[in-house]
Amino acid sequence: MGLPSTTLTRVSAIVSIVALVLVSVSDFVFTGFWDRNAMATSVIADVLVLVVGVAVVNEFLSARARREWRLLADYGLVELGEAARHTWVMLAQHIGVGKRETLTLHEFRELVRAEEADETIRELSLAVAAGDSGRRSLHELVADLAENTGARLGRWAPVLVETPFPHAVTRFVRLQARLTRLETVLWEDTLKWRPSYEGSGDAEWIAGHISNIIELGSHLDLELLEVVEHPDRWGWGPRAWGEKPAGG
């Protein structure tokens, strides 16, 4: 989804204004020439004024398009943030870190970010991944999560590809890639195929990926929502688009 370009019309407008100034000055210096070529004078003046007018209209349309795109991009970032939050919360619940029904989101986040949380999450993940039934249930959850994040990423990627703050979106792509890789390994395990991928049949590898996804997701959801709620901190506010901030 491209935004209207104003570079060409801005340059044309500047050149036209300079030309109009030069023509105006030359009216005093080369009065006879312009008097003898009245038609050429009228055509040149009309063309220059038209170019300036087109530049003004294009600037207006571009500013309006940027505002509309920005609203759409904000909504896309919110959706990605919600998907990242759903991912880490559901995974953490599944392995037994805690239950969302008895914990606020803030309390749950503190649990997965505690000093010893990484080791605890790995141990819980390892316990789930050690048995066939545990890997099957884990595969069902991870497959649903990967489908959800993939659908949202596919929906919003064309809009967010031009964001001036791509870092969080790139991190969401990394989250989706790790989910997809984990889903592939668990899928092969549930079919009891001979290992074809790194991590297949390796409970330690599975536990490490689960821990990594929970850690990444628990930071990423806040990061994506922070961009929307406090855009100027991340270079996503009006100044990033050459617009005057409210009250500025």
C-alpha positions as CSV (number, residue, x, y, z in Angstrom):
1,M,0.0,0.0,0.0
2,G,1.9,3.0,-1.2
3,L,1.5,6.6,-0.1
4,P,1.2,9.4,-2.7
5,S,4.6,10.8,-3.6
6,T,5.1,14.6,-3.3
7,T,8.8,14.8,-4.2
8,L,8.3,15.5,-7.9
9,T,5.5,18.0,-7.4
10,R,7.4,19.8,-4.7
11,V,10.5,20.2,-6.9
12,S,8.3,21.3,-9.8
13,A,6.6,23.8,-7.6
14,I,9.8,25.3,-6.4
15,V,11.2,25.5,-9.9
16,S,8.0,27.1,-11.1
17,I,8.0,29.7,-8.3
18,V,11.7,30.6,-9.1
19,A,10.8,30.8,-12.7
20,L,7.8,33.1,-11.9
21,V,10.1,35.4,-9.9
22,L,12.6,35.5,-12.7
23,V,9.9,36.2,-15.3
24,S,8.5,39.0,-13.1
25,V,12.0,40.6,-12.8
26,S,12.6,40.2,-16.5
27,D,9.4,42.1,-17.1
28,F,11.3,45.2,-16.1
29,V,14.5,44.3,-17.9
30,F,13.1,42.8,-21.1
31,T,9.8,44.6,-21.4
32,G,10.0,44.8,-25.2
33,F,10.5,41.1,-25.6
34,W,7.4,40.2,-23.5
35,D,5.3,42.9,-25.2
36,R,6.2,41.5,-28.6
37,N,5.4,37.9,-27.5
38,A,2.2,38.3,-25.6
39,M,0.9,34.9,-26.4
40,A,4.1,33.1,-25.3
41,T,4.0,35.3,-22.1
42,S,0.5,34.2,-21.3
43,V,1.2,30.5,-22.0
44,I,4.4,30.4,-19.8
45,A,2.6,32.2,-16.9
46,D,-0.4,29.9,-17.1
47,V,1.8,26.8,-17.1
48,L,3.9,27.9,-14.2
49,V,0.8,28.8,-12.1
50,L,-0.8,25.4,-13.1
51,V,2.3,23.6,-11.8
52,V,2.2,25.4,-8.5
53,G,-1.5,24.7,-8.2
54,V,-1.1,21.0,-8.9
55,A,1.7,20.8,-6.2
56,V,-0.6,22.4,-3.6
57,V,-3.5,20.0,-4.4
58,N,-1.1,17.0,-4.4
59,E,0.3,18.1,-1.0
60,F,-3.2,18.3,0.4
61,L,-4.2,14.9,-0.9
62,S,-0.9,13.3,0.3
63,A,-1.4,14.7,3.8
64,R,-4.9,13.4,4.0
65,A,-3.8,10.0,2.7
66,R,-1.0,9.9,5.3
67,R,-3.5,10.5,8.1
68,E,-5.9,7.8,6.9
69,W,-3.1,5.3,6.4
70,R,-1.7,6.1,9.9
71,L,-5.1,5.2,11.5
72,L,-5.2,2.0,9.6
73,A,-1.6,1.2,10.5
74,D,-2.3,1.9,14.2
75,Y,-5.1,-0.6,14.1
76,G,-2.8,-3.2,12.4
77,L,-0.2,-2.7,15.2
78,V,-2.9,-3.2,17.8
79,E,-4.0,-6.5,16.2
80,L,-0.4,-7.8,16.1
81,G,0.0,-6.8,19.7
82,E,-3.1,-8.7,20.7
83,A,-1.9,-11.8,18.7
84,A,1.5,-11.7,20.4
85,R,-0.3,-11.4,23.8
86,H,-2.6,-14.3,23.1
87,T,0.4,-16.4,22.0
88,W,2.5,-16.1,25.1
89,V,-0.5,-16.2,27.5
90,M,-1.9,-19.4,26.0
91,L,1.5,-21.1,25.9
92,A,2.3,-20.2,29.4
93,Q,-1.0,-21.5,30.6
94,H,-0.7,-24.7,28.7
95,I,2.7,-25.6,30.3
96,G,1.4,-24.7,33.8
97,V,3.0,-21.4,34.6
98,G,-0.3,-20.0,35.9
99,K,-3.9,-19.6,35.0
100,R,-5.3,-16.4,33.5
101,E,-8.5,-16.9,35.4
102,T,-6.8,-16.4,38.8
103,L,-4.1,-13.8,37.7
104,T,-4.3,-10.4,36.2
105,L,-2.4,-9.9,33.0
106,H,0.2,-7.8,34.9
107,E,0.7,-10.6,37.5
108,F,1.0,-13.2,34.8
109,R,3.6,-11.1,33.0
110,E,5.6,-10.7,36.2
111,L,5.6,-14.5,36.6
112,V,7.1,-15.1,33.1
113,R,9.6,-12.3,33.6
114,A,10.7,-13.2,37.1
115,E,14.4,-13.8,37.7
116,E,14.2,-17.6,37.7
117,A,11.3,-17.7,35.2
118,D,13.4,-18.9,32.2
119,E,14.6,-22.0,34.0
120,T,11.1,-22.7,35.4
121,I,9.5,-22.3,32.0
122,R,12.0,-24.6,30.4
123,E,11.4,-27.3,33.1
124,L,7.6,-27.0,32.7
125,S,8.0,-27.1,28.9
126,L,10.3,-30.1,29.1
127,A,7.8,-32.0,31.3
128,V,5.0,-31.4,28.7
129,A,7.2,-32.2,25.7
130,A,8.6,-35.4,27.2
131,G,5.6,-37.5,26.5
132,D,3.6,-38.4,23.4
133,S,0.3,-37.1,24.7
134,G,1.9,-33.9,25.9
135,R,3.4,-33.2,22.5
136,R,0.1,-33.9,20.8
137,S,-1.8,-31.5,22.9
138,L,1.0,-29.0,22.5
139,H,0.9,-29.4,18.7
140,E,-2.8,-28.7,18.7
141,L,-2.3,-25.4,20.6
142,V,0.8,-24.3,18.6
143,A,-0.9,-25.0,15.3
144,D,-3.8,-22.8,16.3
145,L,-1.5,-20.0,17.5
146,A,0.6,-20.2,14.3
147,E,-2.5,-20.0,12.1
148,N,-3.8,-17.0,14.1
149,T,-0.5,-15.0,14.0
150,G,0.1,-16.0,10.3
151,A,-3.4,-14.8,9.3
152,R,-2.9,-11.4,11.1
153,L,0.5,-10.9,9.7
154,G,-0.7,-11.7,6.2
155,R,-3.6,-9.3,6.6
156,W,-1.5,-6.3,7.8
157,A,1.9,-6.8,6.2
158,P,0.9,-4.8,3.0
159,V,-0.1,-1.9,5.2
160,L,2.8,-2.0,7.8
161,V,5.6,-2.6,5.3
162,E,6.0,1.2,4.9
163,T,5.9,2.0,8.6
164,P,8.7,4.3,9.8
165,F,9.1,2.0,12.8
166,P,9.6,-1.5,11.3
167,H,11.5,-3.0,14.3
168,A,8.5,-4.3,16.2
169,V,6.9,-5.7,13.0
170,T,10.2,-7.5,12.3
171,R,10.1,-9.0,15.8
172,F,6.5,-10.1,15.2
173,V,7.7,-11.9,12.0
174,R,10.4,-13.6,14.1
175,L,7.7,-14.7,16.6
176,Q,5.6,-16.1,13.7
177,A,8.6,-17.9,12.2
178,R,9.5,-19.6,15.5
179,L,5.9,-20.6,16.1
180,T,5.8,-22.1,12.6
181,R,9.1,-24.0,13.1
182,L,7.9,-25.3,16.4
183,E,4.6,-26.4,14.9
184,T,6.4,-28.3,12.1
185,V,8.6,-30.2,14.6
186,L,5.6,-31.1,16.8
187,W,3.6,-32.1,13.7
188,E,6.3,-34.5,12.6
189,D,6.5,-35.9,16.1
190,T,2.8,-36.6,16.3
191,L,3.0,-38.5,13.1
192,K,5.9,-40.5,14.5
193,W,8.0,-39.9,11.4
194,R,11.7,-40.3,11.4
195,P,13.2,-36.9,12.3
196,S,13.8,-34.6,9.3
197,Y,14.2,-31.3,11.0
198,E,16.4,-30.0,13.8
199,G,14.5,-30.4,17.0
200,S,12.3,-33.3,15.9
201,G,12.0,-35.7,18.8
202,D,14.2,-33.4,20.9
203,A,12.3,-32.4,24.1
204,E,15.1,-30.0,25.1
205,W,14.9,-28.2,21.8
206,I,11.1,-27.9,22.0
207,A,11.3,-26.6,25.6
208,G,13.9,-24.0,24.5
209,H,11.6,-22.8,21.7
210,I,8.6,-22.5,24.0
211,S,10.6,-20.5,26.5
212,N,11.9,-18.2,23.8
213,I,8.4,-17.6,22.3
214,I,6.9,-16.8,25.7
215,E,9.8,-14.4,26.5
216,L,9.6,-12.7,23.1
217,G,5.8,-12.5,23.1
218,S,5.6,-11.0,26.6
219,H,7.8,-8.1,25.5
220,L,6.5,-7.7,22.0
221,D,2.8,-7.2,22.8
222,L,3.7,-4.2,25.0
223,E,6.2,-2.8,22.4
224,L,3.6,-2.9,19.6
225,L,0.9,-1.2,21.8
226,E,3.5,1.3,23.0
227,V,4.1,2.5,19.5
228,V,0.4,3.3,19.1
229,E,-0.1,4.9,22.5
230,H,3.1,6.9,22.6
231,P,4.2,7.3,19.0
232,D,6.6,10.2,19.4
233,R,8.9,8.0,21.7
234,W,9.5,5.7,18.7
235,G,9.6,8.1,15.8
236,W,6.0,7.3,14.8
237,G,4.4,10.6,15.6
238,P,3.5,13.6,13.4
239,R,7.1,14.6,13.0
240,A,7.9,11.3,11.3
241,W,5.5,12.5,8.5
242,G,6.6,16.1,8.4
243,E,3.4,17.2,10.2
244,K,3.0,19.7,12.9
245,P,2.3,18.1,16.3
246,A,-1.0,19.0,18.0
247,G,-0.5,22.1,20.0
248,G,2.9,22.7,18.4
